Amino acid sequence: MQPLCDPAQDRVVKQVPLPPHRPLDNDLMFPAKNQGKPDWKLIKEHLEREGRIAKKEVIKLVTMANKIFKNEGSLIHLSDPLTVVGDIHGQFYDFLKILDVGGNPESQKYVFLGDYVDRGPFSIEVLILLYSLKINYPRTIYMLRGNHECRQLTSFFNFMDECKYKYDQELYDVFMDSFDNLPLACIINNQFIALHGGISPELRNVADVNQVERFREPPKNGLFCDILWADPVDNDDGICEGQFRINEVRGCSYFYGMEAVSRFLERNKLISVIRAHEAQLEGYKMHRWDGGQDFPMVITIFSAPNYCDVYNNKGAVIKFKNNDLNIQQYNYSQHPYLLPNFMDIFTWSIPFVAEKVTEVLFHIIQPRDGEAIDEIVDEDDIAKFKELVGDQQHKNKDVFLKSKIKFVFRMMQIQKGLRQQSESLVQTKGACPDNRIPKTLLDSIKDSNGAFQTAKMADSINEKRPGLSQ
């Protein structure tokens, strides 16, 4: 696709490639030489340059991928060489880094543990490329379901808004129906179980995963819910009262500890549980609860670096080869600037325009002799102004004029404050593209040496499943 023209040669940032001027053509996206399969390399390049894909072609991609997902079991068995990827959360440009670090998808097997959408602003681009890869390599690219691949969370966070902004409600519904087809867990080398959240009191044998009715919206409790939502206890000894306890952080499912995991692994002749679901400062965490063991019972992998653009964490993937497990870390990649929460330029400009209008009005009504306003108007001035406006017969022209000037001056100050607030929002827009981290905490997060812990604490309210009783 030809990029947009720049005849004036006046682009400020010339090193940024010009975006394509129209959506990718169907004949280019599905070339005859590919036997109807999408050209994922061209799609990758097109999306990286901020190109768009027409709605019709996106639906075609999803339909093709759905046929593959539906024929896969809820529990998949895989062997190495293999790359395990954790949460991506709409961070498309970091996803491109993952494909570099994890290995060429043409020759490397991948399993993705879910949470492809929400929080970041490029969830649709992540899905388009992932689905393109899945269609081209159905036996080496595998996608599991995460807790965010559901209607409840995508409407609470920003994926629904992204779909409506870039396409429409229909495409959102198409993706939601597609998520209902995703598998839930996989066994790697007959030694590891990989899934999004964790184990469950109802998961005695790994074969129980195949008994889950997965083609639906995840329920509020039960094995299906726990696979997506459960967490390991966050302590050094792995002690958990009663093996499982209610997960008050998530508002659903359970915490599981060393005893529960040990019994599950022993019963199923496995070594460890590999899961995603939680942001980690280094991109991963080895839960070595039993100091006598060489290998951790649980491994958490998180693949979205600088999560929400404020966490300042690394991303990581797990690479299996010849029964060896290696962690590969990486830092975040720069991405194109977007106004927060998919704001349009008109909405963004209102505070700036309003401030300038009040400034002009102030200078118009200011007395010709240059009388200065030596004090900020208070509530009495405003009340007096309103009273004078309402009583034209007894108004005093000089008092009225001065009160009016003071009132406009005060409005000018208010508009300036709104403009500064808007500027602050735009400057910290990365701070939470989905607008869910409280804005009052963003500056402290950016200035903090412990940015990860500060951000995690500020964002903890968003870890709870929405719409459930507290």
N, C-alpha and C positions, 0 to 999 in steps of 0.2 A: 504494500500500500504506500502511495506517495504521501509524504508528510505535508503539513500546512506550509504555505509559502511565507517568506519573510522578506518582501521586496524592499522595505525600508532599512533592513539590516540594523534594527534598533532594539533587538532583544537584549535585556539587561544581563541575563545569565545565559551566555551563548553556548556553554558546555552542555546544557541540558538539551537533549534531542527534541526537535519539533514533533508534536504528536501527530498521528495519522489524521487525515482530514475527514474520514468517514469510516463507518463500521467495516469490519473484515468481510469481504465478499464470500458468499457461500461456496463458489467454485474454488476459491483459494483455501478456504477453511476445510473443505472436504474434497480434496483433489482426487481425480480418477485413479491416479497411480497408487493411492492409499486404500483402494478398494472400499471407499465409503467411510473410512476412518478419518478422524480429524488430524490435521497436521499440527501436532502439539508444539513443535518447535516454532512454527510460524505464529501460533497463538501466543506462546510464551513471549516472543519478541514483540508482538503487537500490544499485548497487555502491559508489558514493561514500559513501553513508550506512551502509556495512558490511552491506548486505543480502546474502542468499544466494540462489542459483539452485539449484533442485532438480536432482538428477543426471539425471533423465530429460530435462529441457529442455537441459542442457548437452550431452548426447550428441546430441540433435536438432540443436543448433547445429553441432557438429563434423561430423555427417553431411552437413548441407547445404553446409558450406564445402568438405568433401572433394570433392564433385562438381565444384566450380569449380576447385579446385587441380589435379585430375587432367586437366582439359581445357586447362590452361596449359602452354606449353612450358618447358623448363628454362631457356631464354634468352628474356627478354621485351624487346620494343622499346617505349619510351615517349617521349613528347615533353612539353615544358613547356606550361603552368605545372605545377610539380611540387615536392613537398617530400620530401627524402630524410632518413630517420630512422635513426640508428645503434642501438646496444645499449640495451635498456630494462631487462632483468634483473629482472623482477618488481616494479618500482617504479611501481605503479599510479597513485599520486597525482601522480607526475611525468609519467606518460603523459597524464594529463588536461591538464597544462600544455602538453605537446607539441601536443595538438590545438588549444589556444588560440593558441599561437605559430605553428604551421605552417599554420593556416587551417582553416576549417570543412570537415569531410569531405563535406558535401553539395555543395560546389562546388570543392574543392581536391583535386587528385590527390596520392596518397601512394605512396611505395615504402619499405618497412621492410626493413632489411638483416639482420634476424635477431637472435638472442639475446634472445628475449622472456621467457625463464624463468631460474630459478636465481638464487642470491645474495639477492635481495629476497624478502619474505614474501607478495607479492600476485601471483604469477605466474598463477594461475588467473583472477583478475579481469582481468588484462591480456589473456589469451587470449580470454575470453568477450567482451569489448568489441571486440577486434580481429576476431574471427570474425563478430560481429554487423555490423560495418562492412563486412567483405568480402562478406557475403551481400547487403547492401543496395546496395553499389556495386562490383560485381565488375569493372567496367572502369576504375575510378579508384583503388581500394585494392589494393595488391600487397604480398605478403609473401614475402620470400626466406628461405632456410634459413640459420641460423647454426650454429656448432659446438656450441652448447648444446642444439640441437633434436635430441637423440639419447638413446638409452637409457643409454649409457655415462656421460655427464656428469650427466644428471638423477638417476641413482641415486647418483652420487658426491657431488653437491651436494644441494640441498634441495627440488627440485621433486617428487621421488617422495614425500618425507616430507610435503610440503604436500598432495599429492593424497590420501594416506592419512589425514591429519588432518582434511581438509575433506570428503572423499568416501571413496574406497576404491581398491584396486589396479586394479579394472576400469576406472575412469575414467582412471587413469594410462596403462594400456595403450591406451585409445582415443586419447588425445593422442599417444602415441608413434607409433601407426599413421598418425595425421594428419600428423605431421611428415615422414613419409616421402614425402608428396605435394608438399611445397613446392618451388617453382622455385629455381634456384641463382644466377642473375645477370640483369642487365638492361642494355640499351643505352639511353642517354638522349640525345636529339637527334642520334643518329648520331655523337656526339662523345665520349661518356664511357661507360666500362663501370663498373657498380656491382655489388658483390658483398661478401660478408662479410669474407673474409680477404685474398685476393689472387691473383696470377697463379701459374703453374706452369710447370716445364720442358715439360710435356705440353700446354700451352695455346699453340698457335701461331696459330690462327685463332679468333675468337670463336665461330664455328659449332661448334667442338669441344665447347662446353658442351652442345649438343643431343645429343651422342653419349654423354653420361654416363648410366648406368643409375641414376637418382636414387631410385627407389621402394624404398629399403632403408636399413638402418643404414649410415652413412658408414664406409668402410674405413679402414685404418691408413695407407695410402699411396695414391699415384696422384692423378689430376686432381681427383676428387671431394673427397678429403681436403684437397688444397692450396687449393681454392676456399674452404673453410671455415676453414683453419688457418694459412695462410702469412702472413708479416709482412714489411714493408719493413725494411731495415737501419736501425738507430738511430744514424746519424752524419750529419754536415753535408755530406759530399761524395758520399754515395751509393755509395761503393766497396764492392763485394762480390766476394770472390774467386770466380772461375769463374761469374759472373753469378748463380748460385744456390748457396747453401751450407746445410748441415743446420741446422735450427732447434732448437738444444739447449734453448732456453727453453721451447718447447712440447712437446718430446719427440717431435715428428713434423713432417712437411712441411719447408718451406724458408724461409730469408730470401731476399729478392730486392732487387737494388740498381738503380742508375741505368741501367747498361748493359742489363740484362734488360728493364726497363720501357720504355726508349727503343726498343729493337728491337721489342717487342710493340706499342707504340703506332704506330710507323711502319708496321709490317707490316699493321695493321688500320685505318690512317687515323683514329686516335683522338687526343684531346688529353690525357686524364688517366684515372687509375684512382681511383675513389671506393670506399672501403671503411670498415669499422667495426672491431670486434674488439679494440681497445686503448683503455684509459682514458686520457683526456687532461685536463690541468689546466684548459685553457680550453674543453674540449668538442670541440676540433678541432685538427688539425695539418696545416699545408701543408708537404709534403716538397719543398722547393726545392733539389734537389741541384745542379742546373746553374745557377750564378749568372747566366748570360746569358739564361735563360728568364724570361719574364714570368709564365707560368702554371706552377704546381707539377705535377710528373708524377704524384704520388700525394697524395690528400687523405684523411685519417682523420677520421671523424665519430663522436662518442660522445655518446649522448643520455641517459645516466643520471647526473644530477647528484648530488653527494655520494655516490658509489658505495659500496655496503655501509654507508652511514651514517657513514663515517669518512674517505673520500678528500678531502672538502672541495673537489671539483672542480665546474666548471660543466658544464651540459649544452648541446648545440647541435644544430641541424638545418640542412640546406642547402635554400635555396629557389631554384628555377630559374624565371625568367620572361623571356621574350623573349631567350633565349640568355645572359642575365646570371645570374651565380651570387652569391648572398648568404648569409652565415652569420648565423644568429640564435641568440644565447646566452640562457640563462636559469638561474636558481638553483633549488635544490631546494625542494620543497613539503613542508610538515609532513604527517605521516601518522599514523594511529591507533597507539596503543601496543600492542605485542604482547610477551608474554614470549618470551625467546629460544628459538629452535629449536622453536617450537610447544609449549613446555612448558605443562602444565596447572597449575591453581592449587594442587592438592594437592601435587604434586612441588615446586613453588616454595616452599610453606609449611613443608616438613619441617624445614629447618635452623632456622627461627624457633621452631617448636614444640619441637624437641629441646632448644634452648637454655633455653627457659622451664621445661621439665620438669626438667632438671638443676638449675636454680636453685632450684626448689621442693624438690627432693629434698635439696639441700645445706642449705637452711634447716630442713628437718624433722629431719635427723640431727645438726645442730650441737648441741653441749652446751648445756644450759639456762643455765649460768653465762656464756655468751657467749664461750667460749674462741675466740680468734682464730687463724687459720692464718697463721703468720708466715713461712712459706716455701713455695715451690712444690714439690710432690711430685716426686721423681726416680724413676728406674728401680728403685733399691733399695727405695724405699717401696712401689712397685707389687709387686715381687717378694715383699717381706715380707708385704704384704697377702694376696697369693695363698697364701703359705705358711701364714699364720695361719688363713685360711679353710679350708684343707685339713687343718689339725691342730687340731680342736676341743678335744682333751683338754688341750693345753698352752698354749692361747691366753691372753693377758693382756687382760682386758676393756678396760682404759684404752688400751693400745697399739693394740688392734684398732679401737676406736672412732676414735681419732685418725687411724689409717691410712686407715680408711674415709672419714672426712671429707676427708682430703687427696686421696684417690683421686677422690671425687665433685667436689671443687674443680677438680682437673685436667681431668676430663671436661667440666666447665662451661666451662673455658677453651678446650678443643678445640671444643666446640659453638659458642662465641662466634666463634672463628676461621672455622668453616665458615659461620656466618651472615653474617659480614662478607664472605667470599669470594662468597657467593651474592648479597649486595647489590651488590657490585662488578660481578658478571656481569649483573645486571638493569639497573644504571645504564648499562653499556656495551653493552646488548643490541643496540642498533642497530649497534654495532660488530659488523658481520658477522652479520646475521640467520641465515646458514646455518652459523654456528659454525665457519668455516674459517680465519679469521685467528687466530693464537695470542693467547689472552687476555692473556698476559703483556705483549704489545706494545700493547694497546689504550689504556692510560692515556698512554703515551708518545706515541702517535699523536695523541690528543686535545689534549695539552698542547704539541705541537710546532708551531712556526711554519711549518715545512715539512711540514705534515700529509700533503700529497699524495705527496711522494716517500717519506716514512716509511711510509705505508700501502702504497704500491706495492711497496716493497722487502719489507715484511712479508708481503705477499700474493703475492709472485712465485712461491712454491712451488705455488700453486693455478692458475698459468697453464699448467702442464705437463699434458699429456693423461694422465689416470690409467690405471693398468693396463698401461702399456707399459714396456719395459725402459729403464733410465736410460742 
